Structures are given as C-alpha cells and as structure tokens.
Amino acid sequence: MGTEEDKKERERFLLRCFLEDFKCNYPSIQNGPYNKIPDFFLTWSERRIAVEVTEYHSPKSKHPRTANQRSIDASWQKLRTRIRYQLSNEFLSDVIVFLQFHAIRIPPIGEHDRFALELKDLLLSYGSGNLPEKLEKRQLARFPVLQDHLFRIEFGASVPQWRLAGTRISCNISGYANPDFDTKEVARIVESKASKILKSKAAEDLEKWLLIVGDTGLSQLLGQISPVQLTQSHELSTSLVRCPFSRVYLHHYMNGTILQWDTHTWSALHSSRPDRRNTGLIPPGIKSRSNRLT
C-alpha cells in the first residue's frame, strides 16, 4: 500500500486535479494532522475548509469469479503482462488494443494464457495494416475466451493511448470495464468519513468537504452517473442529510466531470480539458498500489 507519505502525496495530487477541474483559483493547501482527520485544509479567500479525500472502490461483485474489487487491478496487470509477451513479435509490438470487459471482471489466472493466445491469433488473422476499427462481441465467436469476457475490442489510432509517465510503451494494451456504480457504497463512504471528522478537534469549527475520486483504476470506475441517479438513492440521501459535510464531490479523474452535492441538491460540472487518458497524467503512488489503467 505504500507509506503514509505516499498516501498523502497521492491525495494531494488528486485534490489539486479536482481543484483544476473545479476551475477555482488555487487556494492554499495545507496538510492536516499527521495520520489524522482531516486530510487537508484549504484557505480560500476568507474561507478555511477541512477536506477529506478518498477514492471510490467498487464493492464485491455478485459474480462468483470476482473477488474484492481492489484485487482486480493486480489481476489486470498480470493479464496485461501475458498479453504483451504473446504480442512481442515485430508486427504486433506496435499495435494499440483497447479491451472493453463485461463489468469489472478480469479472467481468472488459469485463463490468462488462453486469453492472450486468442488475442494474438485474432490479430494475426487480419494481418498487418488490415485491423478493423473495432470488433463487437458477436464477431468474436471463433475466440470463446475473448467472447466470454469482452463486449468490444478497439484497435489503432481511434483508441485513447494510456501512457505511464516517463515510460515508453510500444505495445499499448488498455482495459476498460462497464462498472455497476453502487450508491450504497458512496453512502457507506459518507457515513464512515462523517463519523471520523466529527471527532476531529482540528476541523470542529470549519466548513467541511468530502472529495470522492474515481476512475484512477479498474476497481475505481464510476461509469455514467447522473445527478438524478444520486438523488433517487434513499440510502445516500439519508446519509447526506445527517452528515457534517456542507459539500460532497464525486470526481471523475479521467474526464474531469464533477458531481456536486450542495444543500441537498446534486448537480454536474463538466470539464473542457482533454481527457487524462490522452495526457498520461497518472497519480503518484500508482505503482505501489498496482492499479494502473495502462
């Protein structure tokens, strides 16, 4: 998991990215008490705000082959390694492949080799320069493991190129899952953070914000969420009404969309900046946590 300093560095980075997308003049950011609540203090004009920063993780899936979703990132890295090994010849080393999985479910380790071999055979069946823009699930009938786990594969220049900061990757294999966003998990986060910040003497007389960041790893995908969906969640609404936070934010790290809860109302704020998939801007601490999206 890394040290407390790694965690603080990552949270500060995520907070700055949020403020950038929030389009506010950067306030002064100070660390909170070491290993205590709150994570940060913002001094903004004459306001002083206690901010808790946390990351959304999908709860356990109902699918029998899926364990706790935090483990999905490590599983993805192992599968990606097998794919790169299989695609290491001269032609396939330059291909860009964007794998879109069913929900958040990576093939079990016992299927990694077969998955990688089927992907290699699929690419070779088209030959150099003849890859289609994309293949849908129904077009993968000859490749049963791929068809079982994927609903689409995209190739080539149309694919967002995920990059590790400072690292050249010739064989670019990316993964994306269709998450089932869980408002109950957000309600659980709100209640957990609320109980902790209420005990904080440092935040006692301050305005309080909760920032929940998603889309920094396969286990952290938020998917397409609307303010209506959040408003209609009874559990989440109940948690918010009685929490001490004046504002709660759900931040899509990659595309910059912010969902804001303020005075009992959810609203969406959209960023006009380039998607971070295309910039390669990866949060620090990503290697120690094994949750790269590349």
C-alpha positions, 0 to 999 in steps of 0.5 A: 500500500505504500507509506503514509507519505505516499498516501498523502502525496497521492491525495494531494495530487488528486485534490489539486486535479479536482481543484483544476477541474473545479476551475477555482483559483488555487487556494492554499493547501495545507496538510492536516494532522499527521495520520489524522482527520482531516486530510487537508485544509484549504484557505480560500479567500476568507474561507478555511475548509477541512477536506477529506479525500478518498477514492471510490472502490467498487464493492464485491461483485455478485459474480462468483469469479470476482473477488474484492474489487481492489484485487482486480487491478493486480489481476489486470496487470498480470493479464496485461503482462501475458498479453504483451509477451504473446504480442512481442513479435515485430508486427504486433509490438506496435499495435494499440488494443483497447479491451472493453470487459463485461463489468469489472471482471478480469479472467481468472489466472488459469485463463490468462494464457488462453486469453492472450493466445486468442488475442494474438491469433485474432490479430494475426488473422487480419494481418498487418495494416488490415485491423478493423476499427473495432470488433463487437462481441458477436464477431468474436465467436471463433475466440470463446475466451475473448467472447466470454469476457469482452463486449468490444475490442478497439484497435489503432489510432481511434483508441485513447493511448494510456501512457505511464509517465516517463515510460515508453510503451510500444505495445499499448494494451488498455482495459476498460470495464462497464462498472455497476456504480453502487450508491450504497457504497458512496453512502457507506463512504459518507457515513464512515468519513462523517463519523471520523471528522466529527471527532476531529478537534482540528476541523470542529469549527470549519466548513467541511468537504468530502472529495470522492475520486474515481476512475484512477483504476479498474476497481475505481470506475464510476461509469455514467452517473447522473445527478438524478441517479444520486438523488433517487438513492434513499440510502445516500440521501439519508446519509447526506442529510445527517452528515457534517459535510456542507459539500460532497464531490464525486470526481471523475479523474479521467474526464474531469466531470464533477458531481456536486452535492450542495444543500441537498441538491446534486448537480454536474460540472463538466470539464473542457480539458482533454481527457487524462487518458490522452495526457498520461497524467497518472497519480503518484503512488500508482505503482505501489498500489498496482492499479494502473489503467495502462 
